[in-house]
Amino acid sequence: RVLEEENSFKLACKPWLFNVNFFYFPPRIRRVLEARGVMRTCDDGVGVEEGGGVGDDNEGDFIQVPEDIAQDLANVSVLLKLRLHEAGEMIIPYQPLTNQKADCFRLVLAGKKDFGIKDIRHILDTMEKYGADL
């Protein structure tokens, strides 16, 4: 739910039991996608145009990154992961999904630690801090 409230993040597919796959969209890519009508930004978060309610199993309910943006977004994923790792902030993998043309980040919430909203908020804020200029 925290991702649904963010302008810079969007689910790539329905979350699995312990896995959340999502995209990080820096402002310059977000502006392109908004101009094309692929996503919209509003005060209460990011949405998918044309029938895109988050939460269903249907591919159409999650943002589909256009092919010409996918490589650029893949480069963003590589650079952001590298920045986060080099800064000692976190190691978060990215990977392709069969229903997407672009790589997405994969957050695994497993183990004995109880992850709360504060923890998720910290992850997203840190990613935004290190990725806003990409």
C-alpha positions, 0 to 999 in steps of 0.5 A: 500500500505504501507504494500506491501512495508514491509518485516515484514507485509503481508495482510491476506485478501483484505482490507475492507472499514475501516478494514485492516487485516494483519500478523506481521512476526518476522524475525525468522518466516519470515526466515522459510516461505522464506526457504519453499517458502511460501513468498519471501523477496526482496528490494521492499517488501514481495510477495506471491509465485506462482501467489500471486498478492495482491488486488484480492478477491481470497484467493490465492492472500494472504499468507496462513500461514502453519498450523504448523506455525499458532500456533507460529504466534498466540503466537507472536500476543498475546505477541506483543499485550501485549507488545504494551499495557503494553508500552502504545503505542497502543491497536490493536486487533488480530482475526481469519479469516475464510480464514486463519489458524493463527490469524491476526491483525486488524486495524480499520481506522474509526472516524473523524481522517484523517489517513495518511501514517505517521500514518500507518508508525508509527503503523508499525514501533512501532510493528516492534520495540516491536516484532522483537525479538519474 
